[in-house]
Every structure is written in C-alpha cells, then in structure tokens.
Amino acid sequence: MANGTTSYKLYGIPYLGSMAIELLMEEAGIEYDITFPTPEERSSVEFKMISPRGLVPVLITPSGQSIFEGPAIINFLLETHHTNLIAPIGNPDRATCFQWLSFLSTALGNANNRFFFPDRYGSSEIDIKEKAELDRKACYDILEKHVDSFLSGKTCGIADFYFYVLMNWDDNKTDELDKRPNLKKIFNQVNKTPSVQKVLKNQTS
C-alpha cells in the first residue's frame, strides 16, 4: 500500500478532515488521487500499517512514505510545496494561521466529534451532545471576536479552508453564520473558490 508513485495518494472520508487536505492540494496544484476506504478496509492489518489506529486522513507521498493525522499532513504539504495559503516564514501572519489551525483541529474539532459521536464519550448521549453544541457555539464566538480579515492573516488561506470544512458539519450553519458576519464573510469567500466546487464533487463521486 505504500509503494512509490508519481503523485500523492490520500485516504479519507467524504466531507470530513480529508476534505481540507484535498482543498490544500487543489489550491497548490499538487497532483493526487483520493480514495475513500470502507470501515472494513480501514480496520485491516494492511491499512493499520500506514495508520496504526485505522483512522483517516492518511497521505502516501510519491516516495512511499505514509503520514497520518490531518495537522501533520497539512504542515508537511505547506513545508514542501509553494502555496499562497500561508504567509512566508518570518511573517507574523504565519503564526496567526498556525494558531487558528490548531484551535480548529482541537477545540472545534473536539466539539464536533462529541456532537456526532457521543457514544465514544459516555453513556448519556443527550447531555454530551448538548454540551458539545454549546462548546461549538463558543468556538464560533471566539473566532468571530478575534478574527482579523481572515483566519490565515490578511489573505484567505489554509486556516480559512479548514474552517469552511468544519463549518459545513453544522446543520445550522446558515443561522450560526448570520449571527457572525466576520465568519460569514470567510465562509462565503472560500465557497466561491473553484477548487471548493471541484472537491465537493469528489465527495460524492
């Protein structure tokens, strides 16, 4: 599964964290193939050789190296490919971008996981989902209050694309964004990007 190839191979699940990596690669012009393994395939011994917990996303590089965990994959691609999705080293906006990427993957990502998979966290599903919903809204409020132009800094970048993916998990996103004009502006800006429409089609193909 980790043989050398001429392009990257990404394993993911439609609309989940792998979608942010797809968007990054589309924006950066990186050649890749996307595969959505079944739960049975992800549980196989072979798959766990590239992802010990059987989770996605997993990226296979052209040299055959496997990288798991979304933030690690994003950081690797930003370091190894020229892209305007993050400010150059030394620019304060680069730290801003990494700051919000970390916040999105931990605080908001954690709230989303508890909302959609409450059985993983305890016996009272209703209580867990209600707390997760409150935490999710608190994350939105923090982002709305502190964002300056974009989550990636002065220009739209990878943190904004990551936010877009996570925001789409919320069935009430229209109402939540209407309450937060700064986040609504970011969401709409990303939504207009041609690569977004291409990647969205990938999720259902």
N, C-alpha and C positions, 0 to 999 in steps of 0.2 A: 504493500500500500504506500510505501514511502520511496518508490523508485524515482530516479531523476527524470524530470520532464523539461519541456521548453517554456512552460508557463506555470503559474501558481494554480493550486487546486484548493478550493475552500469547501469545507464541510459545514453545513449549517441547518437551521430550521427556518422555514418561511416566516418572515416578519419579526423574527427575534434578533438577538445580538449580532448574528452574522450579517444582517442587512446593513448595519453601519459599516462593516468592513467592505461589503460589496460597493457601497456608495463611495468609500475612500478610493478603492481601486478604479472605479469608473472615472472619478474626477481626476485621478492621477494618470490615467491612461495605461494602467497595468493590465497585462493580459492574464486572464484567469478563467477557470471553469468552476461552476458551483454545483455541488451535489447535496441533496437532502436525504441522508441515510434514515432508514426506518428505526424505530426503537430497538427492534431485534438486532439490526446491524450495529447500532451504537453499543449494544451490550456484548458484542462478540469479542473474543480474545484478540482477534486481529485488530479491531478498532481500538481496543484499550492499549495496544502497543503505541499508538500515536496520541491517545488521550486517556490517561490512567483511570479517570472516573467515568469514561464513556460519555463525556459531555461535548457539546459543540459551543462555539466555533473551534475548528481546527484548520490551520493553514499548512499546506505542504509546499515548500519552496522549490524552485527549479532544481536545486542541488539535492533535494530529497529530505531536507530537514523538516521535522514537524514541530509546529508551535501551537500550543493550546492556551486558552484564556484570552478573551477579547481584548482587554487593555494591552496585553503583551504583543498581540498581533498588530494592533493599531500602532503602537510605539515602534515596532520593527519596521513596518512599512513607511512610517514617517521618516525614520532614520536612513532608510536605504533607497528612497525614491524622491525625486524632486517634486514638490507639490506646493501649491499656494494655500493649502488647507490649514497651515500653521505658520506662524511667524518664524523668521530665522533665529538661530541660536544667538543669544545675547539681547534679543528684542523682548521687552517686558511682556508683550502680548503672548509670547510663547508660554510663559509661566501661567498667564491667565487661562490660556487654552487647556493646559495640563491640569490646572486647578479644577476647572469645571468638568473636564473629562472624568477626573477622579470622583468628584461629587456625584455625577450622573451614574457612574458604574457602581458606586457603593450606596449612597443614600437613596436615590430614586430607584435604582435597580433593585435594591433590597426591598423597598416598599412594594414594588411591582411583583416581585417573587412571592412575597407574603400574601398579596391580594389574589394572585392567580393560582398559587399552590399552597393554600393554608394547611393542608394535611401534613405538610413537611414540618410544621412548626408547633403543632399542639393538637389538642382534642376539641377545642371549641372553635369551630370554623368561623362562625359568625363574628365572634369577638376579634379574632385575628384579622379578618377581612376589614372590619370596621376600623381597627387601629391602623391597618395598612393604608386605608383610604385617607385617613387624617394625616398620616405621615407623608403620603404622596402630595396632598394639597399643601402641606407645609414646605415641601421641597419646591413646589411651583412658586410659592410666595417668596422664598429665599432667592430663587433665580430671578424673579421679576424685580425684586428690590435692588439686587446687586449688579445685574447685567448692565454693561456699558456698550451700547451699539450691538455687539454680538458676543456670544459666549467664548468665541475664539479670539476676541480682541476687537480691533477696529474693522475687520472684514469677516465675512462669513467663512467658517472653516469646519474642521472635523468635529469640534465640540458641538457645533450647531446641528450638524448632520446626526450626531449621536442623540442629541435631544429630540430631534424630529422622529427618530425611530421609537424612542421610549414614549413620546407623547402619543404616538399612534396606537399604543396599547390601551389607552384610556378611552372607553366608550363615550365618555362625557367630554371629550377633548374640545369640542366646539364651545360648550358653555364655560369650561375652565379657561380657555384662551381668550374668550370675550371679556373675562374679568381681568385679564393681564395683558395689556396692549403691547408691552415690550416682547413678551414671549410669542404673542400672536404674529408680530412683525417677523420674528426669526422663523417661525414655522412656515409662514407664507413665502418667505424668501427661499427657503430650502425647497419647498414644494414646487416652485417654479423651475427648479433646475432640471435640465433634460435628463441627467443621469438618474434622477429620482424616478422618473416615469419608466425608464428602462429597467431599473432594478425592481420596481414594483411588479412589472410584468414577469420578471424571473420568479417571483414568489408563487405564482400560480401556474407556471408552465410545467 
